[in-house]
């Protein structure tokens, strides 16, 4: 990605709250993701509980996919996505979660508009972004398939006029439902109001949510507990950084052990160093 293209993407995120990278996913890789997630769905889908019907649900969410198959570890490291995320969140951003979201066909899937940072106790609009998501469109996202609806500029609003729990958000002026072919990526600020629509088609609509957040925030998924330490040697070094095995601004996330030491300015990253020692 050229510097001018990066600046253009960051400008779109600043003004509209989102940007779209079309044809960003290699076709062979896209098909591998489709096949592997569908296999995992079949293998791990929880059984229906007493009184529960399959028709009660409108989508499948597949979590923990970084551990499910090494293929998914490439997703958070997309070379065109990382510079954009860093431009929004700064160099010490972290990975929050990676999960598959598969909308069922011919199902009422509409999701009330919401921001992804609703649970973070900071006043809207935020003086600085606290997170952003790279939504991988593995299959086509459009009106027919229940593509994600976005409200441009809403990341700069204190609120919207329609209650979050209402399905009437389609009436909001300015709401759009971008058409993105399978292989595109929608990157959006967590403060922007968005939500999927109804899937009117006969096909499942598959996306992968890859969310990042500022380094001073706690991630949605506790990677320290969900990913065994002994597995980290198999992960790309940059991905291990994104999981939180580095400090934020050189100060937050350090490890303190009993003892007295002489302090000095250092570029070392104690969490990674300490982990390496523990695994020897």
C-alpha positions as CSV (number, residue, x, y, z in Angstrom):
1,X,0.0,0.0,0.0
2,X,1.4,3.4,-1.0
3,X,1.6,6.3,1.5
4,X,-1.0,8.2,-0.5
5,X,-3.4,5.3,-0.4
6,X,-2.9,4.8,3.3
7,X,-3.6,8.5,3.9
8,X,-6.8,8.2,1.8
9,X,-8.0,5.2,3.8
10,X,-7.3,7.0,7.1
11,X,-9.1,10.0,5.9
12,X,-12.2,7.9,5.1
13,X,-12.1,6.3,8.5
14,X,-11.8,9.7,10.2
15,X,-14.7,11.3,8.2
16,X,-17.1,8.3,7.6
17,X,-15.9,5.9,10.3
18,X,-15.2,3.1,7.8
19,X,-13.3,2.2,4.6
20,X,-13.5,-0.8,2.2
21,X,-10.7,-2.7,0.7
22,X,-12.1,-4.5,-2.3
23,X,-10.4,-7.7,-3.6
24,X,-8.1,-7.7,-0.6
25,X,-8.2,-11.5,0.1
26,X,-6.4,-14.0,-2.1
27,X,-9.1,-16.2,-3.8
28,X,-7.5,-19.5,-2.8
29,X,-7.1,-18.3,0.8
30,X,-10.8,-17.1,0.8
31,X,-12.0,-20.6,-0.3
32,X,-9.8,-22.3,2.3
33,X,-11.4,-20.1,5.0
34,X,-14.9,-21.0,3.8
35,X,-14.2,-24.7,3.8
36,X,-12.4,-24.7,7.1
37,X,-14.9,-22.7,9.1
38,X,-17.7,-24.8,7.7
39,X,-15.8,-27.9,8.9
40,X,-15.3,-26.5,12.3
41,X,-19.0,-25.5,12.5
42,X,-20.0,-29.1,11.8
43,X,-17.5,-30.5,14.2
44,X,-18.1,-28.2,17.2
45,X,-21.7,-26.9,17.0
46,X,-23.2,-27.4,20.4
47,X,-26.3,-29.7,20.6
48,X,-29.7,-28.1,21.0
49,X,-30.8,-27.8,24.6
50,X,-34.2,-28.9,26.0
51,X,-36.9,-26.8,24.4
52,X,-34.5,-25.1,22.0
53,X,-35.2,-25.2,18.2
54,X,-32.7,-24.7,15.4
55,X,-35.0,-22.0,14.1
56,X,-34.4,-20.0,17.4
57,X,-31.0,-18.9,16.1
58,X,-30.2,-16.8,13.1
59,X,-26.4,-17.3,12.8
60,X,-23.5,-19.4,13.9
61,X,-20.5,-17.7,15.6
62,X,-17.2,-19.7,15.6
63,X,-14.7,-18.5,18.2
64,X,-11.2,-19.5,19.1
65,X,-10.2,-20.0,15.5
66,X,-6.6,-19.0,16.0
67,X,-6.2,-22.2,17.9
68,X,-8.5,-24.2,15.7
69,X,-6.2,-24.1,12.7
70,X,-2.9,-22.2,11.8
71,X,-4.5,-21.0,8.6
72,X,-6.5,-18.4,10.6
73,X,-3.3,-16.8,12.1
74,X,-2.7,-15.0,8.8
75,X,-5.9,-13.1,9.2
76,X,-4.8,-10.5,11.9
77,X,-1.6,-9.9,10.0
78,X,-3.0,-8.8,6.6
79,X,-0.3,-6.4,5.2
80,X,-2.9,-3.8,4.0
81,X,-4.9,-3.9,7.2
82,X,-2.2,-3.4,9.8
83,X,-0.9,0.0,8.6
84,X,-4.5,1.3,8.6
85,X,-5.2,0.0,12.1
86,X,-1.9,1.4,13.4
87,X,-2.8,4.8,11.8
88,X,-6.1,4.7,13.8
89,X,-5.0,3.2,17.1
90,X,-1.2,3.9,17.3
91,X,1.7,1.4,17.2
92,X,0.9,-0.4,20.4
93,X,-2.6,-1.7,19.4
94,X,-3.6,-5.3,20.3
95,X,-5.8,-8.0,18.9
96,X,-9.2,-8.2,20.6
97,X,-10.8,-11.2,18.9
98,X,-11.1,-13.3,15.7
99,X,-14.3,-15.2,15.0
100,X,-16.4,-16.4,12.2
101,X,-20.0,-15.2,11.8
102,X,-22.2,-17.2,9.5
103,X,-25.7,-15.9,8.8
104,X,-28.3,-18.5,8.1
105,X,-30.1,-18.3,4.7
106,X,-33.7,-17.0,4.5
107,X,-33.6,-15.9,8.1
108,X,-34.5,-12.7,10.0
109,X,-31.0,-11.7,11.0
110,X,-31.4,-8.0,11.3
111,X,-29.2,-6.6,14.1
112,X,-30.0,-3.3,15.8
113,X,-27.4,-0.7,15.1
114,X,-24.8,-0.6,17.7
115,X,-21.2,0.5,18.3
116,X,-18.6,-2.2,19.2
117,X,-17.3,-0.1,22.1
118,X,-20.6,0.3,23.9
119,X,-19.3,-1.5,27.0
120,X,-16.3,0.8,27.3
121,X,-16.9,3.5,29.9
122,X,-15.7,6.5,27.9
123,X,-17.9,9.5,26.9
124,X,-19.1,9.7,23.3
125,X,-17.8,11.0,21.0
126,X,-14.3,9.7,22.0
127,X,-11.4,12.2,21.7
128,X,-9.4,9.3,20.3
129,X,-10.5,5.9,18.8
130,X,-10.4,3.0,21.1
131,X,-10.8,0.1,18.6
132,X,-11.5,-0.9,15.1
133,X,-12.6,-4.0,13.2
134,X,-11.5,-5.6,10.0
135,X,-14.6,-7.4,8.8
136,X,-13.5,-10.0,6.3
137,X,-16.3,-10.6,3.7
138,X,-15.7,-14.2,3.0
139,X,-18.8,-14.5,0.9
140,X,-20.8,-11.6,-0.8
141,X,-22.1,-8.9,1.5
142,X,-25.1,-7.0,0.1
143,X,-28.8,-6.3,0.7
144,X,-29.8,-9.8,-0.4
145,X,-27.4,-11.6,1.8
146,X,-27.7,-9.5,4.9
147,X,-24.6,-7.4,4.4
148,X,-23.5,-5.2,7.3
149,X,-25.3,-1.8,7.4
150,X,-23.3,1.2,8.4
151,X,-24.2,4.8,9.5
152,X,-21.4,7.0,8.1
153,X,-20.1,9.6,10.5
154,X,-21.9,8.1,13.5
155,X,-18.6,7.5,15.3
156,X,-18.6,11.2,16.0
157,X,-22.2,11.3,17.4
158,X,-23.0,11.1,21.1
159,X,-26.0,8.8,20.2
160,X,-28.5,8.0,17.5
161,X,-32.3,8.8,17.7
162,X,-33.4,5.2,17.5
163,X,-33.1,2.8,20.4
164,X,-30.4,0.2,20.0
165,X,-32.8,-2.6,20.6
166,X,-35.2,-1.5,17.8
167,X,-35.4,-3.0,14.4
168,X,-36.5,0.4,13.1
169,X,-33.0,1.5,12.5
170,X,-33.4,1.1,8.7
171,X,-35.4,4.4,8.9
172,X,-32.3,6.4,9.9
173,X,-31.3,8.9,7.2
174,X,-27.9,8.2,5.8
175,X,-27.8,4.5,6.7
176,X,-26.2,2.4,3.9
177,X,-25.6,-1.2,3.2
178,X,-22.4,-1.4,1.1
179,X,-22.0,-4.1,-1.6
180,X,-18.8,-6.0,-1.0
181,X,-17.9,-9.1,-3.0
182,X,-16.4,-12.0,-1.2
183,X,-12.7,-11.2,-0.8
184,X,-13.3,-7.6,0.4
185,X,-12.6,-6.2,3.9
186,X,-14.6,-3.5,5.7
187,X,-12.5,-1.7,8.3
188,X,-14.5,0.4,10.7
189,X,-14.1,2.4,13.9
190,X,-15.6,0.7,16.9
191,X,-17.6,3.8,17.7
192,X,-19.5,3.7,14.4
193,X,-23.1,2.4,14.5
194,X,-23.5,-0.7,12.4
195,X,-25.4,-4.0,12.3
196,X,-26.1,-6.9,9.9
197,X,-29.3,-7.1,7.9
198,X,-31.7,-9.9,7.0
199,X,-30.3,-12.7,4.8
200,X,-33.0,-13.0,2.0
201,X,-30.8,-15.3,0.0
202,X,-30.6,-19.1,-0.2
203,X,-26.9,-19.1,0.8
204,X,-25.1,-18.7,4.1
205,X,-23.3,-15.4,4.5
206,X,-19.9,-15.8,6.1
207,X,-17.7,-13.1,7.5
208,X,-14.7,-13.1,9.9
209,X,-14.6,-10.5,12.5
210,X,-11.0,-9.5,13.3
211,X,-11.1,-6.8,16.0
212,X,-8.3,-4.7,17.3
213,X,-8.2,-2.2,20.2
214,X,-6.0,0.3,21.8
215,X,-3.2,-1.2,23.9
216,X,-4.5,0.2,27.1
217,X,-7.8,-1.7,26.9
218,X,-8.6,-5.2,27.9
219,X,-9.3,-7.5,24.9
220,X,-12.7,-9.2,24.3
221,X,-10.9,-12.6,24.3
222,X,-8.4,-13.4,27.1
223,X,-5.6,-14.7,24.9
224,X,-3.4,-15.5,27.9
225,X,-5.8,-18.1,29.0
226,X,-7.4,-19.3,25.8
227,X,-4.0,-19.9,24.0
228,X,-1.6,-22.3,25.8
229,X,1.8,-20.7,26.3
230,X,3.6,-23.7,24.8
231,X,1.7,-23.1,21.5
232,X,3.0,-19.6,21.1
233,X,6.3,-20.8,19.6
234,X,4.2,-21.8,16.5
235,X,2.7,-18.3,16.1
236,X,4.2,-15.6,14.0
237,X,6.1,-13.1,16.2
238,X,4.0,-10.2,15.1
239,X,0.8,-12.1,16.1
240,X,2.3,-12.9,19.5
241,X,2.8,-9.1,20.0
242,X,-0.8,-8.5,19.0
243,X,-2.0,-11.0,21.6
244,X,-0.5,-8.8,24.3
245,X,3.0,-10.2,24.9
246,X,4.5,-6.7,24.7
247,X,4.2,-3.5,26.7
248,X,2.0,-0.5,26.0
249,X,4.0,2.6,25.7
250,X,6.9,0.8,27.4
251,X,5.2,0.9,30.7
252,X,1.9,-1.0,30.9
253,X,1.9,-4.8,30.8
254,X,5.3,-5.4,32.4
255,X,6.1,-8.3,34.7
256,X,7.3,-7.8,38.2
257,X,9.2,-10.6,40.0
258,X,10.6,-10.5,43.6
259,X,13.9,-8.8,43.8
260,X,15.8,-5.5,43.5
261,X,17.2,-4.3,40.2
262,X,18.9,-1.3,38.8
263,X,16.7,0.7,36.5
264,X,17.6,2.1,33.1
265,X,15.8,3.1,30.0
266,X,15.5,0.0,27.8
267,X,13.8,-1.1,24.6
268,X,13.2,-4.6,25.9
269,X,9.8,-6.1,26.1
270,X,9.6,-7.9,29.5
271,X,6.4,-10.0,28.8
272,X,8.0,-11.6,25.7
273,X,11.3,-12.0,27.4
274,X,9.8,-13.5,30.5
275,X,7.7,-15.9,28.5
276,X,10.8,-17.1,26.5
277,X,12.6,-17.8,29.8
278,X,9.6,-19.7,31.1
279,X,9.5,-21.9,28.1
280,X,13.2,-22.9,28.0
